[in-house]
C-alpha cells in the first residue's frame, strides 16, 4: 500500500445537497460496456457538461489528462490521470458508440457534446435546464441526483427499444424508413437506439431532415457508397465525404457538357 497520503480520499460529505451534480441514470445500463479509461473520460466530460447544466463544452486533451489549475495555483480538478494515447482512444470509442460527438476545428480546442435524443427515444426524462439559466454545480442550489430512485431505477433497462416505427420522433422514423428502402436493407447495422441517435445527429449537423434525405439518396445511388453505408453511424461519419464526392462528379459532368457544346 502506498504511504503517500496526499491523494487519500477524505470521505464523502454528510450532506450531498451542496456537493453533488446530476449524473444520468441511463449510464447504469451501460457501465459494463466501458473499460476503465473510457468510463473515466466519459465521467470527466459529463462533469463538465451536465455538471454545469449544459450539453457541450470545449475540452482539451491536456485538460482531460491533467485537469484545470487556476492562475492563483488552486486546482479546480486534476483530470483523469490518463495518458494522451488512452484519452484519444477513449474519445474515439465513446463517439463511435453514441455517447458523445466531437467537433474538431483546426488549431482550436475540440468541442465535445453529449448526445441528446428525444425522451421518447430513450425513456429518460430530461432534467436539464437551458444553459443561460444554469448555476455552478457546487452552489447551494444544486440538488443531489444519487438517490434510491436513481440507483434502483430499472425503467430504462426494461424499456422496450425494439418498438416499430410508430413511436418517437417522426422525422427520425422517416429517415430510417427511407434509408432501408433506398439501400434495400431489412435491418441496419448496430442497435436501433444507436441508429436513432445518429439519425438525430445528422439532422442537427445538416440542419434539416430534407438535407439528410438528400444525402441518403446520393449515397444509395453511388456505386461506391451504396455498398459501404449500412447504418446511420457510418452515414454520419461519411456524409461530408459523400457530398464532396457528389459535387466532384457533378463538376466533371458539367465540364464534359461544356466541352461537348464547344464542338456543336
N, C-alpha and C positions, 0 to 999 in steps of 0.2 A: 504493500500500500504506500502511496506517495506521502512524503512528510510535508509537502507543500500545502499549507492550509489557506493560502491567499485566495484560491479559487473554490474553496469549500462552500457548498451551498448552505446558506444560513437558515433555511427553512421557509415554509410558506407563511404569509401573514395570517393572523387570526381572522381577518375580515377581507374578503375579496372585493368588497364593494368599491374600494378606492384603488385597487391594484389588479385589474383584470381587463381583458379586451375580448371582443366577440370572435369566437372560433367556430367555423361552420361545422355543424354536427354531421353533415354528409360525409366528411372525411372518415368518420368511424367505419364506414364500409369499404374504405379503400387503403387504409394504412398498410394492410398486409401485402399490397401490390408494390409498395415502395421500398427501396433499400434505405439504409441509414442516411446516406448522403442526400438522396432525393427528398427524404422527409425533412431533413434539416433545412435544405434550400426552400422547400415549399413553406415550411413554418416561417422562415425569415421573410419571405415575400408576403405571406398573409399578415404577418405582424406589421409590415409597413404599408399595407393596403387596407384590409378590413380593420386592422388595429387603429387606423386613423380615419375610419369611416369613408374610405374611398376604394375604388376598384383598380387603380393603376398608379404607378409611381416610377420615376426614373431611378433605377438602382444599378450601381456599377458592380462589376465582378469583385473589385477590391473591397467594396462595402460589404458584400455578402461574405467575403473571406475574413476581413479584419474588423468590420464594424464601423462605427462613427464616433469620432472624438471631437469635441468642441475646441474652439481656439483657446479656452482657458484650461484645457487639459482634462476636463471631465468627459468620461466616456458615456455616450448615450446607450450604446450597446457594443459588444465585442464580436459581432458577426457569428459565423458558424464554425470557424476554425478549419474549414476545408481548404484544400489547395485549389488553384485556378482550374486545374485539369478536371477535378471532380465536380466543381461548380458548373463548368461548361457542359460536362456530360449530363449532369442532373437537369440543367435548364433544357437541354435538348430532349431528354426523356419526358420531362414534365409537359413540354409543349406538344410532343407527339401524342401523349395520352390525353390531352384535352384539359389539363389543369390550368395552364397559363398560355398567354400569347406574348411573344417578344417582338417588339418593333425596333429594328436596328436602323440607326442613322449614322452615316459615315462621319467619324470624328466626334460623335456625341455619345452620351450615356444612353444605353438602351432603355426604352420604356417597357416595363413589364406589367401586363394586365392579367387579372384573374378572369377566367372565362365565365361569363354570366349568361344564363339562358332563362327563358320564361319559367316561372314557378310550375306551370302545368307540365313542363317537360322534365322536371327533376323531382317534383314532390316536395321541394324545400320552400318554406315560407321566407320571403326576403325580409330582413330586419335592418337593412342598410338605409341610411338617410342620405340625401344629396350632399355632395362634398361641401357646398357652401354653408351647410348647416352643421358641419361636423365640429367636434370638440376633441382635444387631445385625449388619448386613451388612459393616461394616468390621472386625469382630473377626477374630482369627486362626482362628476355627473356620469361616469362610466358605470355600467351595470354588469354584474357577473354573468357569464354565459355557461360556465361549467356547473350545471345544476343536475338534479336527478332526472329531470325531464329531458335534458340534453344527452346525458351519458347513456340512459337506458331507452332512448327513443329508437325504436326499430321500424318506424313507419317507412323510412327511406329504403331500408333493406328489404322490406316486404312489398314495396310498391311494385306493381306490375309495369315494367318498362317495355313490354312487348305488345302494347295495345296497337290496334290497327290505326290507319291514317285518319281516324275520326276524332283525334284528340290533339291538344297542343296548338301551337302557332300555325294558322292555315297557310302562311307563306312558306314555312319550312315543309309542311306537308306537300305543297305543290312542287317545291324544288325536288324533294325525294321522289315523288311520282314521276316527274319529268326526267330525272336522272336515270331511273330504272328503264323507262320507255326508250329514251334516246340511246342508251348504251346496251339495251336489250339484256338487262340483268334482273334476275329474280330477287337476289339479295345483294346487299352491299358488303364489302369487306369491313370488318370492325363491328362494334356494337351499335345498336340503334341509338343509344344515348350519345355516343361519340359522333356519329354521323349527324345527328340533330345539332350538336354543339358546333360542329364545323360549318354546317349549313348556315347557322345563325351568324357565325363569324364572317362568313363570306358576304352576307347581306350588309354587315357593318362595314366591312372593308371596301366593298364596291357600291355602297350607298343605297342600292335598290335591288329588289327581288328580280326585276326585269333584266338588269345587267348580269346577274348571276345566271339567269336562264339563257342569256345570250352566250355566256362563256361555256355553259353545258352544251349548247347547240354546236358551237365552234369545235369544241374538243371531240364531240361524238362523231362529227363529220370528217375529222382529220385522221388519215390512215395511221399516223404515228401515235397520236394521243388516245385514240379510241380503244386501243388495247392496253393502255397503261393506267388509265384513270378508272379505278374500281371502287372509290369511296370519296366522300366529301373531304376527308383528311387529305388525300392525295390531290384533290382538286384545289384545295385551299393553298397548298404549298407550290402548286404548279400553275395557278391561274394567270399570274403575270406573264410567265414564260409562254403560256398558250396564246395570250393576247398578242405578245410581241411576235410570235411565230406567225400568227394570222395576218398581222399588219405587214410583215416582211413578204409573205406570199402574195398579198394583195398588191403590194408595191411592184413586185416583179410582173404580175399580170398587167397592171396599168402601163408599165414601161414597154411591155411587149405590144400592147394595143397601139401605143403611140408610134412605135417603130413600124407597125403594120400600116397605120394610117398614112405614114410618110410616103409609102410606096403605092398608094391607091391611084 
